Amino acid sequence: MHKTVQNLIDIENQLKFSLGDLNKSNLPKIIAVSKTFKMDNILPLIEHGHLDFGENKVQEAVDKWTEIKDNNSSIKLHMIGRLQTNKVKFAVKLFDYIHSVDSEKLAKKIADEQLKVQRNIKVFIQVNIGDESQKSGINIDETNNLIIFCKKINLNVIGLMCIPPAEIDPTGHFKEMNKLNKVNNFEELSMGMSSDYLKAAKFNSTYLRIGSNIFGQRN
């Protein structure tokens, strides 16, 4: 068995054990964050039957995934990095989910471009939960206005996304995001990475973005 497949199975087992204590039967989906990794590391996961993969650069994703997705329509590709408006027209042709919508300008561009290619991208609104100046994401107090705007332009917002501050325990931020997600009646929640996915899962994350724990450390 390829090491990436074994790593994925180990993560799934950890989640089952952890969430079993909370009587949660629905496991969150694992997005295998494959950015910077070549296809020889990714193909064993596809052959194993894993369907959700994450990239953070549009051009890299186009080069890596266009042919594979043409041949396997079940694969779901997630844009998890900052998306520049000039790359949106390429992104909406390839990605099925965009996790990083954080402005009206970006939301409007996605809505316009997906209409041209007759697609309905599922999007998450990225919240800057730690109020960090160096990170993308909309401020918490502006989230509601962006949600209203997205609905007005018929963008398919399915939930919220966050990347909490790296140096502190994320539990409080996950708890706050879970509450904010519920207030807005969203069913999906994108939070949790290699270092904190078990904590995120306990606060009802439905999509975990896991890279190094599956693929190993990046060079």
C-alpha positions as CSV (number, residue, x, y, z in Angstrom):
1,M,0.0,0.0,0.0
2,H,1.3,3.4,-1.0
3,K,2.3,5.6,2.0
4,T,-0.2,8.4,1.1
5,V,-3.1,5.9,1.1
6,Q,-2.0,4.5,4.5
7,N,-1.7,8.0,5.9
8,L,-5.3,8.8,4.7
9,I,-6.6,5.6,6.3
10,D,-4.8,6.4,9.6
11,I,-6.4,9.9,9.6
12,E,-9.9,8.4,8.9
13,N,-9.4,6.0,11.8
14,Q,-8.4,8.8,14.1
15,L,-11.5,10.7,13.2
16,K,-13.7,7.7,13.8
17,F,-12.2,7.1,17.2
18,S,-12.3,10.8,18.2
19,L,-15.8,11.5,17.0
20,G,-17.2,8.2,18.2
21,D,-16.7,9.5,21.7
22,L,-19.0,12.4,20.8
23,N,-21.6,10.0,19.1
24,K,-21.0,11.7,15.7
25,S,-21.5,9.2,12.9
26,N,-20.9,11.6,10.0
27,L,-17.2,12.0,9.4
28,P,-16.0,15.2,7.7
29,K,-14.7,15.0,4.2
30,I,-10.9,15.1,3.9
31,I,-9.5,17.4,1.2
32,A,-6.1,16.0,0.3
33,V,-4.1,19.2,-0.2
34,S,-1.9,18.2,-3.1
35,K,-0.3,21.6,-3.8
36,T,3.3,21.3,-4.9
37,F,3.1,17.5,-5.1
38,K,3.4,15.6,-8.4
39,M,0.9,13.2,-9.7
40,D,2.9,10.1,-8.8
41,N,2.1,10.9,-5.1
42,I,-1.6,11.7,-5.9
43,L,-2.6,8.9,-8.2
44,P,-2.5,6.2,-5.5
45,L,-5.1,8.1,-3.6
46,I,-7.3,8.4,-6.7
47,E,-6.9,4.7,-7.4
48,H,-7.9,4.1,-3.7
49,G,-11.1,6.0,-4.4
50,H,-10.4,9.3,-2.8
51,L,-12.2,12.2,-4.6
52,D,-11.5,15.5,-2.9
53,F,-8.2,17.3,-3.6
54,G,-7.1,20.9,-2.8
55,E,-4.8,23.3,-4.7
56,N,-3.9,26.9,-3.9
57,K,-2.5,28.1,-7.3
58,V,-4.7,28.2,-10.4
59,Q,-2.0,27.6,-13.0
60,E,-0.5,24.6,-11.1
61,A,-4.0,23.1,-10.8
62,V,-4.7,23.6,-14.5
63,D,-1.5,21.9,-15.5
64,K,-1.9,19.0,-13.1
65,W,-5.6,18.3,-13.1
66,T,-7.2,19.2,-16.4
67,E,-6.6,15.8,-18.1
68,I,-7.2,13.8,-14.9
69,K,-10.6,15.5,-14.3
70,D,-11.6,15.1,-18.0
71,N,-11.1,11.4,-17.5
72,N,-12.7,11.2,-14.0
73,S,-15.7,13.4,-13.5
74,S,-16.1,12.2,-9.9
75,I,-13.0,14.0,-8.7
76,K,-13.8,17.3,-6.8
77,L,-11.2,20.0,-6.9
78,H,-11.1,22.6,-4.2
79,M,-9.4,26.0,-4.5
80,I,-8.1,26.7,-1.0
81,G,-5.7,29.6,-1.6
82,R,-6.1,33.3,-2.3
83,L,-7.8,33.7,-5.6
84,Q,-7.0,36.8,-7.7
85,T,-9.8,38.2,-9.8
86,N,-7.7,37.8,-13.0
87,K,-7.5,34.1,-12.5
88,V,-11.2,33.5,-11.8
89,K,-12.1,32.7,-15.4
90,F,-9.6,29.8,-15.4
91,A,-10.6,28.7,-11.9
92,V,-14.3,28.4,-12.6
93,K,-13.7,26.0,-15.5
94,L,-11.7,23.6,-13.3
95,F,-12.6,23.9,-9.6
96,D,-15.8,22.6,-8.1
97,Y,-15.3,24.4,-4.8
98,I,-13.8,27.8,-3.9
99,H,-13.0,28.2,-0.2
100,S,-11.5,31.7,-0.3
101,V,-14.2,34.2,-1.2
102,D,-13.6,37.3,0.9
103,S,-14.8,40.3,-1.0
104,E,-17.8,41.5,-3.1
105,K,-15.4,42.1,-6.1
106,L,-14.3,38.5,-6.1
107,A,-17.8,37.1,-5.5
108,K,-19.1,39.2,-8.4
109,K,-16.3,38.0,-10.7
110,I,-17.0,34.3,-9.8
111,A,-20.7,34.8,-10.4
112,D,-20.1,36.4,-13.8
113,E,-17.5,33.9,-15.1
114,Q,-19.4,30.8,-14.0
115,L,-22.4,32.0,-15.9
116,K,-20.4,32.2,-19.1
117,V,-19.3,28.5,-18.8
118,Q,-22.6,27.2,-17.3
119,R,-21.2,26.0,-14.1
120,N,-22.4,26.3,-10.5
121,I,-19.4,26.5,-8.2
122,K,-19.8,25.8,-4.5
123,V,-18.2,28.5,-2.5
124,F,-17.1,29.2,1.1
125,I,-16.7,32.7,2.6
126,Q,-13.3,33.0,4.2
127,V,-13.5,34.6,7.6
128,N,-10.4,36.2,9.1
129,I,-11.2,34.7,12.5
130,G,-8.0,35.8,14.2
131,D,-8.2,39.3,12.8
132,E,-4.7,38.9,11.3
133,S,-3.5,41.7,9.0
134,Q,-1.3,39.3,6.9
135,K,-4.1,36.9,6.2
136,S,-7.0,36.9,3.7
137,G,-10.5,36.7,4.8
138,I,-13.3,39.1,5.7
139,N,-13.7,40.5,9.2
140,I,-16.3,38.8,11.3
141,D,-18.5,42.0,11.6
142,E,-18.6,42.3,7.8
143,T,-19.4,38.6,7.1
144,N,-23.2,39.1,7.1
145,N,-23.1,41.8,4.5
146,L,-21.0,39.6,2.2
147,I,-23.3,36.7,2.6
148,I,-26.3,38.9,1.7
149,F,-24.4,40.2,-1.4
150,C,-23.5,36.7,-2.5
151,K,-27.1,35.5,-2.3
152,K,-28.2,38.6,-4.2
153,I,-26.0,37.7,-7.1
154,N,-27.0,34.0,-6.9
155,L,-23.6,32.7,-5.8
156,N,-23.9,29.2,-4.2
157,V,-22.5,29.9,-0.7
158,I,-22.5,26.6,1.2
159,G,-20.6,27.6,4.3
160,L,-17.7,29.5,6.0
161,M,-14.0,28.8,6.0
162,C,-11.2,29.9,8.3
163,I,-7.5,29.6,9.0
164,P,-6.9,30.3,12.7
165,P,-3.7,31.9,14.1
166,A,-0.9,29.3,14.0
167,E,0.7,30.0,17.4
168,I,-2.3,29.5,19.7
169,D,-4.8,26.8,20.6
170,P,-7.5,27.1,17.8
171,T,-10.3,25.7,20.0
172,G,-11.9,29.1,20.7
173,H,-11.8,30.1,17.1
174,F,-13.3,26.8,16.0
175,K,-16.1,27.3,18.5
176,E,-16.8,30.8,17.2
177,M,-16.8,29.7,13.6
178,N,-19.2,26.8,14.4
179,K,-21.6,29.3,16.0
180,L,-21.3,31.8,13.2
181,N,-22.0,29.0,10.6
182,K,-25.1,27.8,12.5
183,V,-26.4,31.4,12.8
184,N,-26.3,31.6,9.0
185,N,-27.9,28.2,8.6
186,F,-25.0,26.8,6.6
187,E,-24.6,23.0,6.4
188,E,-20.9,23.0,5.5
189,L,-17.9,24.3,7.4
190,S,-14.3,24.4,6.1
191,M,-11.8,24.4,8.9
192,G,-9.0,22.2,10.2
193,M,-5.6,21.3,8.8
194,S,-2.8,18.8,9.5
195,S,-2.0,20.3,12.9
196,D,-5.6,20.7,14.3
197,Y,-8.1,18.6,12.3
198,L,-9.3,16.6,15.2
199,K,-10.2,19.7,17.2
200,A,-11.9,21.2,14.1
201,A,-13.9,18.0,13.6
202,K,-15.3,18.3,17.2
203,F,-16.7,21.7,16.3
204,N,-18.6,20.4,13.3
205,S,-16.2,21.0,10.5
206,T,-17.4,19.2,7.4
207,Y,-14.3,19.7,5.2
208,L,-10.8,19.2,6.6
209,R,-7.9,20.5,4.5
210,I,-5.0,18.1,5.2
211,G,-1.7,18.2,3.3
212,S,1.5,17.2,5.1
213,N,-0.2,14.5,7.2
214,I,-1.1,12.7,4.0
215,F,1.7,13.6,1.6
216,G,4.6,14.4,4.0
217,Q,6.5,17.6,4.4
218,R,6.9,19.9,1.4
219,N,10.4,20.7,0.2
